[in-house]
Structure formats: structure tokens, C-alpha cells
């Protein structure tokens, strides 16, 4: 059953277009206040880093999984997550969902 992007939980499994588990969610990239979903920070299995999975590559969100249109090995071509490009969660770990984003001062 499909759910809203605001219901994505930390460590939700992410699968490619064939249903193969490719990693898990580390953070939701979006703005809860304005209901703008950009995608998720994905901890890609076997890659050793986080990548940005854009919202337009996500086909369906359920309570425990995120289904994508990614082909086999395509996850490795996703853009590496650049923390400076995004925002820190105000007063909370970036691993929590639905927190208000606040621009980092650097």
C-alpha cells in the first residue's frame, strides 16, 4: 500500500526496478512545511557512501520499501550526497525524517 513521502522511515529498504535490494534510506530530502519532496539520501549497498536518489526516480513508497526505476548497477551512477548542497536538520540528527530544514552556515 502506497504512503506519503512524509511517512518514509529511517532505514527503509530501497529496491531497483527488478526488486533487488540496493540499500536503505539515511535521510529524507525535502521540505515538510512546503510539502516539497526532493528524494532521499541513500546508503547504497556495497558502495561505502551516500548518494542522492531524486524523487523522479522513485516509483512507489510503501510503509517498508521504496521502489525505484533504477536498472541493475545504476545506483552507482547516482550523484554522491554533498552535505553542503543540502541542509542540516534543525536541532536534530539528519537521520530523522520530517524535521524542518535550516541552511547551514559555512
HUUR-V49923 format. One record per residue. PSI is psi in radians with two decimals (NA if undefined). D_CENTER is the distance of its C-alpha to the mean C-alpha in Angstrom with 2 decimals. Layout:
BEGIN
psi=PSI d_center=D_CENTER
psi=PSI d_center=D_CENTER
END
This chain:
BEGIN
psi=2.25 d_center=18.85
psi=2.54 d_center=16.15
psi=2.93 d_center=14.66
psi=2.73 d_center=13.23
psi=-0.45 d_center=9.66
psi=-0.22 d_center=11.29
psi=0.01 d_center=11.99
psi=2.27 d_center=8.65
psi=2.73 d_center=9.80
psi=2.41 d_center=9.10
psi=0.28 d_center=9.61
psi=2.42 d_center=9.18
psi=2.53 d_center=10.23
psi=2.29 d_center=8.85
psi=2.63 d_center=11.99
psi=-3.06 d_center=13.46
psi=-0.38 d_center=16.11
psi=-0.03 d_center=18.69
psi=0.12 d_center=17.00
psi=2.31 d_center=16.68
psi=2.10 d_center=14.24
psi=-0.10 d_center=12.31
psi=-2.83 d_center=10.23
psi=2.81 d_center=8.11
psi=2.33 d_center=5.11
psi=-0.62 d_center=6.45
psi=2.68 d_center=5.39
psi=2.33 d_center=4.76
psi=1.82 d_center=6.10
psi=-3.07 d_center=9.22
psi=1.84 d_center=12.78
psi=-0.71 d_center=14.00
psi=-0.74 d_center=17.57
psi=0.06 d_center=17.53
psi=0.90 d_center=15.12
psi=2.06 d_center=13.14
psi=2.07 d_center=9.62
psi=-0.47 d_center=8.32
psi=-2.69 d_center=4.91
psi=2.69 d_center=1.33
psi=2.11 d_center=3.59
psi=2.23 d_center=5.02
psi=1.75 d_center=8.53
psi=2.17 d_center=10.49
psi=2.23 d_center=13.65
psi=0.10 d_center=16.76
psi=-0.50 d_center=15.41
psi=0.46 d_center=15.66
psi=3.11 d_center=12.90
psi=2.48 d_center=9.35
psi=2.81 d_center=8.30
psi=2.13 d_center=6.51
psi=1.83 d_center=5.66
psi=2.62 d_center=7.59
psi=-0.59 d_center=8.22
psi=-0.13 d_center=11.56
psi=-0.08 d_center=10.65
psi=2.15 d_center=9.44
psi=-0.65 d_center=12.82
psi=2.53 d_center=12.68
psi=2.20 d_center=11.02
psi=3.14 d_center=13.44
psi=-0.49 d_center=14.10
psi=-0.07 d_center=13.22
psi=2.70 d_center=11.31
psi=2.16 d_center=8.98
psi=2.28 d_center=11.41
psi=3.01 d_center=11.08
psi=0.24 d_center=14.10
psi=2.45 d_center=13.73
psi=2.99 d_center=17.12
psi=2.35 d_center=18.20
psi=0.02 d_center=17.34
psi=-0.42 d_center=15.52
psi=-0.57 d_center=12.28
psi=-0.28 d_center=14.53
psi=-0.06 d_center=15.19
psi=2.68 d_center=11.77
psi=2.34 d_center=12.11
psi=2.41 d_center=12.01
psi=2.17 d_center=10.02
psi=1.82 d_center=12.95
psi=-0.60 d_center=13.12
psi=-0.42 d_center=16.11
psi=-0.48 d_center=14.41
psi=-2.84 d_center=12.20
psi=2.76 d_center=13.63
psi=2.64 d_center=14.35
psi=2.30 d_center=14.27
psi=1.95 d_center=17.91
psi=0.20 d_center=19.73
psi=2.84 d_center=16.88
psi=2.56 d_center=14.68
psi=-0.10 d_center=11.34
psi=-0.03 d_center=10.24
psi=2.59 d_center=11.40
psi=2.85 d_center=9.95
psi=0.48 d_center=12.04
psi=2.74 d_center=13.94
psi=2.31 d_center=15.72
psi=2.50 d_center=14.60
psi=2.32 d_center=17.59
psi=2.40 d_center=18.36
psi=2.53 d_center=19.17
psi=1.95 d_center=22.84
psi=NA d_center=23.49
END
